[in-house]
Amino acid sequence: LESDQTIDILSNLPVAQLGDSDQLEVGQFVTAIGCPGGLDNTCTIGIISGLKRCPNTVGIPDKMGVLDYIQTDAAINQGNSGGPLVDVESGNIVGINTCIRANMEGTSFAIPTNKILAIVDDLAIGITPTHGYLGVDMTTMTPALAKYINKLSPAAAVPERDGVMIEKVFKNSPAKEGGLKKFDFVLEIDGKRVFNADAAHVILDRATIGQELSIKVLRDDTEITLQVKPEDLSPRLKQVRQERLKRKR
């Protein structure tokens, strides 16, 4: 074909539209498209099973940069990664198929389109996206869960209250330098109230690197506001991976 004819044909090709992944609701029908096991143009159908799943929940804690995966029971296998997750009703792409939870059939995950749109322009011009890192492990605690943990291990002494509890503060981390401690309950981050650990992680992920971040915590029965400067997560992950490789040698 002549170059002009080729351009004309390509310009008439249909293009899938990107949907607003923030409008997704649990129970919506979606289809995952990909090439699992070399079977090209494969479509599997399911529903949105959950939203805003953090990497720890998904089972990939090393990938802390993406913090709000879409969970679906549409089958995703090797070869589906990178393919679209499509809203059946509108035909719009709402996610990019990414991974499955090991040993859990019918538990697949996709990156929301809105997360992709937030960084695609930077990627196009060679800018590496940053992700806030404090150096803490957080969990959503309840009195019942704390009581159960304390029963199993009386030495744990977990406070029996509701909220976002800091389980661990890593050494040489911004959190350690800022004065955060184990068993602190996070009330607010940057003036935003947090009610679960996933929400707290999302705020930290989007924090400005090197800029002081106000964190209000409940320590014992006293509210304390601390100032912490997030670092970029990527250099930390690179360091961890290098240390793991050294240990394997």
C-alpha positions in Angstrom: 0.0 0.0 0.0 1.0 3.6 -0.6 1.9 5.5 2.5 -1.0 7.9 2.2 -3.4 4.9 1.8 -1.9 3.3 4.9 -2.3 6.4 7.0 -5.9 6.7 5.8 -6.7 3.2 6.7 -5.1 3.5 10.2 -7.0 6.8 10.8 -10.3 4.9 10.4 -9.5 2.1 12.8 -11.8 2.1 15.9 -10.1 3.1 19.1 -11.1 1.9 22.5 -12.1 4.6 25.0 -10.7 4.9 28.5 -13.4 4.9 31.2 -13.4 6.6 34.6 -12.2 3.9 36.9 -13.2 6.0 40.0 -16.8 5.3 39.0 -16.5 1.6 39.2 -18.7 -0.3 41.7 -18.4 -3.8 43.1 -20.7 -6.1 41.1 -20.2 -4.5 37.6 -19.5 -6.9 34.8 -16.1 -6.7 33.1 -14.2 -8.7 30.6 -10.4 -9.3 30.5 -8.8 -9.5 27.1 -5.4 -11.0 26.4 -3.3 -13.9 25.1 -3.1 -16.5 27.9 -0.9 -19.4 27.1 -0.6 -18.1 23.5 -4.3 -18.3 22.9 -4.7 -14.9 21.2 -7.8 -12.7 21.4 -9.1 -14.5 24.5 -11.9 -12.9 26.5 -13.0 -13.9 30.0 -15.9 -12.4 31.8 -16.6 -11.7 35.5 -17.5 -8.9 37.9 -15.6 -6.3 40.0 -15.0 -8.1 43.2 -13.3 -5.3 45.1 -11.7 -1.9 44.8 -8.6 -0.1 46.1 -6.7 -3.3 47.0 -3.2 -2.4 48.2 -0.1 -4.5 47.2 0.1 -6.2 50.6 -3.5 -7.5 50.1 -2.7 -8.4 46.5 0.4 -10.3 47.6 3.1 -8.2 46.0 4.4 -5.9 48.8 7.4 -4.9 46.7 5.1 -3.0 44.4 4.1 -0.3 46.8 3.9 2.3 44.1 0.5 1.2 42.8 -1.9 1.2 45.7 -5.4 0.8 44.4 -5.7 -2.4 42.3 -9.1 -3.5 41.0 -10.0 -7.0 42.0 -12.0 -9.1 39.6 -13.0 -12.8 39.2 -12.6 -12.6 35.4 -9.9 -15.2 34.7 -6.4 -13.7 34.2 -3.4 -15.9 33.4 0.1 -15.6 32.0 -0.3 -13.8 28.8 -3.2 -11.5 30.0 -0.8 -9.0 31.7 -0.9 -5.7 29.9 -4.3 -6.4 28.2 -7.4 -4.3 28.9 -10.0 -4.9 31.5 -13.2 -3.6 29.9 -16.5 -2.5 31.4 -19.1 -4.7 29.6 -21.9 -2.1 29.6 -20.0 0.9 28.2 -17.2 -0.9 26.3 -14.7 1.4 27.9 -11.3 0.2 29.2 -11.3 0.6 33.0 -8.0 -1.2 33.9 -4.9 -3.0 32.7 -4.7 -6.7 33.7 -1.7 -7.2 35.9 -1.6 -10.3 38.2 -3.4 -13.0 40.2 -3.2 -14.0 43.8 -1.2 -17.2 44.1 -3.2 -20.3 45.1 -6.5 -18.3 45.0 -8.6 -19.2 42.0 -10.9 -16.4 40.7 -8.8 -13.6 42.3 -7.3 -11.4 39.7 -6.1 -7.8 39.7 -5.8 -4.8 37.4 -4.3 -1.3 37.5 -7.1 1.3 37.3 -7.1 3.5 34.2 -7.1 6.7 36.3 -3.9 5.7 37.9 -2.3 5.2 34.4 -3.6 8.5 33.1 -2.0 10.2 36.1 1.5 9.2 35.1 1.3 8.5 31.3 2.3 12.1 30.3 5.4 12.0 32.6 6.4 8.6 31.2 6.0 9.8 27.6 8.7 12.5 28.2 11.0 10.3 30.3 10.0 11.4 33.8 10.0 8.6 36.3 7.0 8.8 38.7 7.7 9.1 42.4 6.0 7.3 45.2 6.1 8.4 48.8 7.9 6.3 51.4 7.8 6.6 55.2 9.1 3.2 56.3 6.2 1.9 58.3 4.0 -1.2 58.2 0.3 -0.3 59.0 -2.7 -2.4 59.6 -6.4 -1.8 60.1 -6.9 -2.8 63.8 -10.1 -3.6 65.7 -10.6 -4.4 69.4 -11.6 -8.0 68.5 -8.5 -8.5 66.3 -6.3 -7.0 69.0 -7.8 -9.2 71.6 -7.3 -12.3 69.5 -3.6 -11.4 68.8 -3.0 -10.7 72.5 -4.6 -14.1 73.4 -2.3 -15.9 71.0 0.8 -13.9 72.2 0.3 -12.1 75.5 3.7 -10.4 75.0 2.4 -8.6 71.9 0.4 -6.1 74.1 -1.5 -4.7 71.1 -3.8 -1.8 72.0 -7.5 -2.9 71.8 -9.0 -0.1 69.7 -10.2 0.7 66.2 -8.0 2.5 63.7 -4.9 2.5 61.6 -2.2 1.0 63.7 1.6 1.2 63.0 2.9 -2.4 63.3 6.5 -1.6 62.6 8.8 1.3 62.0 11.9 0.6 59.9 15.3 1.8 61.0 16.9 4.6 59.1 13.5 5.6 57.7 11.7 9.0 57.5 9.2 7.6 60.0 11.9 6.8 62.5 13.5 10.2 62.1 10.1 11.9 62.4 9.3 10.2 65.7 6.6 7.7 64.7 6.5 4.6 67.0 5.1 1.1 67.0 1.4 1.0 68.2 0.8 4.6 67.2 -2.7 4.9 65.8 -2.8 7.2 62.7 -5.7 9.6 62.8 -4.9 12.1 60.0 -2.3 12.4 57.2 -1.9 15.9 55.7 -5.2 16.9 57.3 -7.1 14.0 55.8 -8.8 11.6 58.2 -7.9 8.0 57.7 -10.1 5.0 58.7 -8.2 2.1 57.2 -4.6 1.2 56.3 -5.3 1.1 52.5 -6.5 4.7 52.6 -3.4 5.8 54.5 -1.1 4.0 52.0 -2.8 5.8 49.1 -2.2 9.3 50.7 1.4 8.4 51.5 2.0 7.1 47.9 0.9 10.5 46.5 2.8 12.6 49.0 5.4 15.2 47.7 8.9 13.9 48.1 11.0 15.8 50.6 8.2 18.1 51.7 7.1 17.9 55.4 3.9 15.9 55.9 1.8 16.4 58.9 0.7 13.1 60.6 -1.6 13.1 63.7 -1.4 10.0 65.8 -2.9 8.7 69.0 -0.2 7.5 71.3 -1.6 5.8 74.4 -4.4 8.3 75.1 -2.7 11.4 73.8 -3.0 13.0 70.3 0.4 14.0 68.8 1.1 15.8 65.5 4.4 14.9 63.9 6.2 16.3 60.8 7.7 13.6 58.5 9.5 14.1 55.2 8.6 11.3 52.7 11.4 9.8 50.5 11.0 8.3 47.1 10.2 4.6 47.3 12.1 3.5 44.1 15.7 3.9 45.5 14.6 2.0 48.6 13.3 -0.9 46.6 16.4 -0.9 44.5 18.6 -1.1 47.6 16.4 -4.0 49.0 16.7 -6.0 45.8 20.5 -5.5 45.7 20.8 -6.7 49.3 18.7 -9.8 48.5 20.9 -10.6 45.5 24.0 -10.3 47.7 22.6 -12.7 50.2 21.8 -15.3 47.5 25.4 -15.3 46.2 
